[in-house]
């Protein structure tokens, strides 16, 4: 699989990574053996980048990755984790003492001395402009608790504030055919600054797979049931903020752009990979088959210009009014 430079870090990661939220919680139950099989399948398909967080399953996702790293120390996996949601998301909680405690917990979960990358996990907007917060992150690097740090954001404004900080190594942001705004300023600014871009929610919580109908029912413990309107966390995390019924209709149109031999999900991933400045896209997978299919998107032929234009047209007609002004 193609490996891309991770911003200014001097390391390369696979252009398709693996998001592991679903291995921890909020997407229905995934058994431990099944989760480890997903990790192994992704690696065998060429994936070298895992993204996790300390709150996914209250550390379960990190612990599963830690078990895998112990069993496969030669796999060369770059692990990005996130911190900041273990306490109420108030600006005053983003302190050096808390950062030390959170990263110590993640290091123990993952079984490593130094975290490859720690990201602030969608903190309040004011945190992205706080000199004290970024000084504390610099201290974590100096203490070798972390090798580098980045941010995971909800809005483009937050991303631009973080990119302006000289120590920021990466920005993780929602980017998919139903969320185009980051292409306007964020991705070009990151590219100019040598900051890696991690594209998350790449399939709009599965909408872009084309597998759902308006009658699809998700499990009670699935965020696609309990967070459709932002009841538990930012609405943009679920279906990229697009209304479910409208999203299903748009996904049917998107599926019509799928090239022969590919799936709609692979087409969405290929679209993201083609955006200049994107480092890695991190689809989740709950089964080995999903992990294998996601990784295969890296090997698809580039989408033609007509398809790229059609994605932009679909967004303008069906999606823009719902999401563009919000995030």
N, C-alpha and C positions, 0 to 999 in steps of 0.2 A: 504494500500500500504506500501511496505517496506520503512522505514525511515533510512537514514544513517547519521552518525556523519559528520558535516560540518567542516572538518579539525580540527583545535585546538579551535574552537569557543565554543564548549560545547553545541551546538544546533544541532538538527536533521532536515533534510529536506527530502522530498519525492524523491525517486530515479528517478522518472520521474517528471520533473517540467514543466513549461509552458513558452516558449519564446513569447514575446509580440510585437516584431517588426511589425508583420503583422497587429496588431490592431492600429498601428499609421500611417504607410505609407509604400510605396515602394512595396506593394504586391497587389495593387488594393484596391478598397474601401471596408471598412467594417463598417456598420452602428453602431451607439452608442449602441442601444439596443442589436444588435447581438453580439457586443464585450462583453458587460456585461454578456450576456448569456453564451458565451464561458468561461469566468472567472468562473462563477458559476458552470458550468458543470464540469470543471476541478477539482474544489474543491470537488464537490460531488463524484468525482471518486477517491479522495484520494490525489490530488496534494496539497502540502503545500509550494511550491517554485515558485515564479514568477520572471522572469528576464525582465528588461526593460531598457530604456535609455532616457536621457533628450532630445535627438534629434529625437526620434521616433514620427513622426507627430508633431515635434516642441513642445513636451510635452504632446501631446494628450494621448499617451499610459500611461504615469504616471498618468495623471488626471483621466483616466478611472479606473485604479487600485485604486486610491485614493477614488473614489466614491464607489467602491466595498468594500474597507476596512471599510469605514464609515458605510455601510449597514450591513456588516458582521464582526463586531469587534471580534467575538468569533472564527473566522475561523483559527486563528493561522498561518497566512501566513507570510513567510519570503520573503521579497522583496529585490532583488538585482537590483540596477540601475547602470548606467554608466555615465561618464562625460568626457569632453575633446574635443568634436567636435563642440562646439558652436562658436569657433574661428578657424582660419587657424591652421592646425596641425603642428605648429612650436614649437620646444623645449622651446623657451622663453615664451610661453603662459601658461606653466604648473607651475603656481605660486600659492602661498598660497592665495593671494587676489582673483584670479580667482576661485580657489577651493572653497573658502567660498561663492562666489557669485553663483556658479553652484549648490553647495549642498543646499544653501538656497532656490533656485528655485525648486529643486527637493523635498525638504521637504514640501514646500508649495503645489506643485502639488499632492503629495501623502498624504498630511494632517497629517504628523507625525513630532514629535519633533526631533527624531534621526533616521537617515537612518540605516536599518539593515546592508547593505553592499553597498559601492560605489566602482565601478571599473573604472580604467582608460580605456578609450574606444579606444583601438588600437592606442596608441600614437606612435610618431616616435621612432625608435629603441633606440636612445640615452637616452630617458627618463627613460627607464627601468634600466639604470645604474647610474642615477643621485641621489646622496645622498640628495641634496636639495629638490628634488621632494618627496622622501619618508619621509624626515623630515616634510615637509608640510602636508603629509597625516597623520603622527603621531599626528600633531597638531590638525587636524580635529577630531581625536579620543579623544584627551585630552579635546577639547572644547565640546564634546558630540554632535557634528553635525552628526557624523557617529559612529556606533558601531564597524565597522571593514572596512577594505579596501582590494581590490584585483586588478587584472589587467585582461583585455581582450587583447589577443595578436593575431598577425598574424603568427609569426614564432616560432619554437621551441627554437631558440637562445634567443628570447625575454622572453619566458617563464622561461627558466633556470636562466636568470639574475634576474627576479623578485622573483623567489623562493628563491634565495640566500639572499633576504632582510628579516630580522627577523620579520617585522610587516606584511608581506604579508599573508593574510588569504586564498586567493583563486586565481586560474588561470582559466580563461575561454579560451578555445582553440577549434579549429575545430577538431573534432574526429568523424569518421564514417568509414564504410567499404571502402570508397574511399579516406580516409586520415588516414593512419596507423602510420606515422612517430612519433607522440607524444608518442606512446607506447614504443619506444626505450629508451628514456632518461627522457622525461618530466614527465610522469606519475609516474615512479619509484622515481624520485627525489622529487616530490610533496608528495608522500606517506611517504617517509623518513623524510621530513621536517614538516609533519603535515599540509600540505596545501591542501585545497579542490580543486578538479578538476570539473569544469563545462563544459560539452561537448556540444558545439554549432554546428550549421549547421548539425545536426545529419542525416538528410535525403538528404544531398547534394542539398539543395534547391528544394526538391521534386523528384529528379531523382530516389532515392532509393524506392520511392513508386511504381515504375513500371507503372505509369499511363500515361507517356508521350511517344510520338512517335517523329520521326524526323520532322514531320509536325506540331507539337504542336505550337500554337501561343499564346503568353502571352500579356497582356494589355500593352499599351504604358507606363503607370506609374508603371510598375512592373520591378524591378531590373533585372529580368531574361530576359528582353528585352534590357534594356539600359546599363547593366554593364557586358555583357558576356565577354568582353575583358578588363575589368578594366577601362572603360571610366570615371566612377564617383568615384569609391573607389576600394580598393584592389580586384583584380580579384578572389582571393581565397574565397571571401564571396559569390560568385555566382557559383552554381554547384560545390563548393569546388575547383574551378580552373580547373575542367575537361571540355574539349570541349563538347558542348552539344550533338552532334551526336555520338561521342565516348562514352559519358556517357549513352546515351539511350541504346546503344548496350550492354554495361557492365551491365546496370540495368536489362536487359532481362535475362542475365546469373545469376545475383544475385537473381532474383525472383525465379529461379529454385531451390534455396536452402530453400525456405519457407516451414516450417513444416505444417502439416495438421491443419486446424483451425485458422491459422494466416495469416496476410497479409505481403507482402514484407516490408512495412514500419515498422510494428511491429517487424519483424525479425531484421531489422537494429537497432532498438532501443534496442531490447533484446541483440544483439551482444555488443552494447556499455555498457549496464548495467553489462554485465559479465566481463568487463575488470577490473582487480584488481586496486584499487586506484581511480576509478571514483566515484564522490560523487552524481552527478545528471546530467541527460541529459535533454535538454530544447527544445524539438520540438515546433514549432509554430502550431497554429490551427486557421482557419478562420471560423469554424462552430462547433457547439456542437458535431456533429458526429465525427469530427476529434479529438477533445479534448478527447472524451470518448475512441476512438480507441487507441490513443497514450497512455493514462493512462493504458489501458488494457495490454500493452506490459510488464508492471511490473509483471503481474501475469502469464506470459507464463513460461513453463518449460525451464530450461537452454538448450541452443543449444548444441548438441553433439560435441565431439571433431572433428569428420569428417567435420562438417559444418564450424567450426572455421578454420580448415586447408584449406577448399575450399575457404573461404573468402580471406585468405592470398595468395593463388594461383591466384585467380582472380585479386587481386591487383597487384601482381608481373607481370602478363601477360598484363594487359590492362591499368593500371592506373599509376603505379610507375614512369615510364619515364616522364609522364606529370607533376607530382606534387612533387615528393619526394625531389628533389633538391632545390625547390623554397621556401618551407615553413617549 
